[in-house]
Amino acid sequence: MHFIKVAIDPQNASDPRTANHHWYPFLRYQEECTAEGKEATVNGWLRSQGKLNHQIAYEEAKVKAAQKSESVAPKKAEESGE
């Protein structure tokens, strides 16, 4: 009789506490948020995993540009005498 030795691989595990496939990681994040009294969203989960760093950088640049344009607009109004 031959036995096949199977390594424990979290990708193939069926334990939702340790499995890293399908929605198990999100479900763990959801449990953490529930325990902390926060709303769990896919967007929040992706941000917490570092998957949306480019989106975060874009949003920060957009806010900075808006602040810069707001600070420039009053100066132009003062210069024109309005």
C-alpha positions as a LaTeX table, in Angstrom:
\begin{tabular}{lrrr}
\hline
Residue & $x$ (\AA) & $y$ (\AA) & $z$ (\AA) \\
\hline
Met1 & 0.00 & 0.00 & 0.00 \\
His2 & 1.34 & 3.44 & $-0.99$ \\
Phe3 & 0.41 & 6.61 & 0.75 \\
Ile4 & 0.61 & 9.97 & $-0.90$ \\
Lys5 & 2.08 & 12.60 & 1.34 \\
Val6 & 0.11 & 15.80 & 0.95 \\
Ala7 & 1.59 & 19.02 & 2.19 \\
Ile8 & $-0.64$ & 21.39 & 4.07 \\
Asp9 & $-1.10$ & 24.28 & 1.70 \\
Pro10 & $-3.28$ & 27.24 & 2.75 \\
Gln11 & $-4.42$ & 27.65 & $-0.85$ \\
Asn12 & $-6.04$ & 24.23 & $-0.71$ \\
Ala13 & $-7.16$ & 24.31 & 2.89 \\
Ser14 & $-10.84$ & 24.26 & 3.64 \\
Asp15 & $-10.51$ & 25.90 & 7.06 \\
Pro16 & $-11.87$ & 29.46 & 6.64 \\
Arg17 & $-9.59$ & 30.71 & 9.43 \\
Thr18 & $-6.47$ & 29.89 & 7.44 \\
Ala19 & $-7.52$ & 29.49 & 3.79 \\
Asn20 & $-6.32$ & 32.16 & 1.36 \\
His21 & $-8.49$ & 31.38 & $-1.62$ \\
His22 & $-11.88$ & 32.62 & $-2.76$ \\
Trp23 & $-13.43$ & 35.03 & $-0.26$ \\
Tyr24 & $-11.94$ & 33.61 & 2.94 \\
Pro25 & $-9.48$ & 36.51 & 3.46 \\
Phe26 & $-12.29$ & 39.03 & 3.00 \\
Leu27 & $-14.52$ & 37.10 & 5.39 \\
Arg28 & $-11.78$ & 37.29 & 8.04 \\
Tyr29 & $-11.49$ & 41.04 & 7.39 \\
Gln30 & $-15.25$ & 41.30 & 7.72 \\
Glu31 & $-15.13$ & 39.57 & 11.12 \\
Glu32 & $-12.39$ & 41.96 & 12.28 \\
Cys33 & $-14.43$ & 44.98 & 11.20 \\
Thr34 & $-17.53$ & 43.65 & 12.94 \\
Ala35 & $-15.54$ & 43.17 & 16.14 \\
Glu36 & $-14.26$ & 46.77 & 15.86 \\
Gly37 & $-17.72$ & 48.11 & 15.03 \\
Lys38 & $-16.70$ & 49.26 & 11.54 \\
Glu39 & $-18.34$ & 48.61 & 8.19 \\
Ala40 & $-16.49$ & 46.07 & 6.04 \\
Thr41 & $-16.20$ & 46.97 & 2.37 \\
Val42 & $-14.28$ & 45.37 & $-0.45$ \\
Asn43 & $-12.63$ & 48.74 & $-1.12$ \\
Gly44 & $-11.54$ & 49.01 & 2.52 \\
Trp45 & $-10.22$ & 45.47 & 2.47 \\
Leu46 & $-8.22$ & 46.07 & $-0.71$ \\
Arg47 & $-6.79$ & 49.25 & 0.79 \\
Ser48 & $-5.79$ & 47.39 & 3.96 \\
Gln49 & $-4.01$ & 44.80 & 1.81 \\
Gly50 & $-2.05$ & 47.48 & $-0.07$ \\
Lys51 & $-3.79$ & 46.65 & $-3.34$ \\
Leu52 & $-5.03$ & 50.20 & $-4.00$ \\
Asn53 & $-1.89$ & 52.22 & $-3.34$ \\
His54 & $-2.12$ & 53.78 & $-6.80$ \\
Gln55 & $-5.71$ & 54.87 & $-6.09$ \\
Ile56 & $-4.71$ & 56.34 & $-2.72$ \\
Ala57 & $-1.85$ & 58.29 & $-4.36$ \\
Tyr58 & $-4.25$ & 59.58 & $-7.03$ \\
Glu59 & $-6.79$ & 60.74 & $-4.43$ \\
Glu60 & $-4.07$ & 62.51 & $-2.42$ \\
Ala61 & $-2.76$ & 64.25 & $-5.54$ \\
Lys62 & $-6.30$ & 65.33 & $-6.44$ \\
Val63 & $-6.83$ & 66.86 & $-2.98$ \\
Lys64 & $-3.49$ & 68.69 & $-3.16$ \\
Ala65 & $-4.33$ & 70.06 & $-6.61$ \\
Ala66 & $-7.72$ & 71.26 & $-5.38$ \\
Gln67 & $-6.12$ & 72.96 & $-2.37$ \\
Lys68 & $-3.51$ & 74.58 & $-4.59$ \\
Ser69 & $-6.10$ & 75.89 & $-7.03$ \\
Glu70 & $-8.17$ & 77.28 & $-4.14$ \\
Ser71 & $-5.16$ & 79.14 & $-2.76$ \\
Val72 & $-4.28$ & 80.52 & $-6.21$ \\
Ala73 & $-7.83$ & 81.71 & $-7.01$ \\
Pro74 & $-8.06$ & 84.26 & $-4.15$ \\
Lys75 & $-4.63$ & 85.69 & $-5.08$ \\
Lys76 & $-5.77$ & 86.25 & $-8.67$ \\
Ala77 & $-8.95$ & 87.94 & $-7.42$ \\
Glu78 & $-6.88$ & 90.27 & $-5.20$ \\
Glu79 & $-4.55$ & 91.14 & $-8.06$ \\
Ser80 & $-7.43$ & 92.03 & $-10.37$ \\
Gly81 & $-9.02$ & 94.18 & $-7.66$ \\
Glu82 & $-12.21$ & 92.18 & $-7.23$ \\
\hline
\end{tabular}
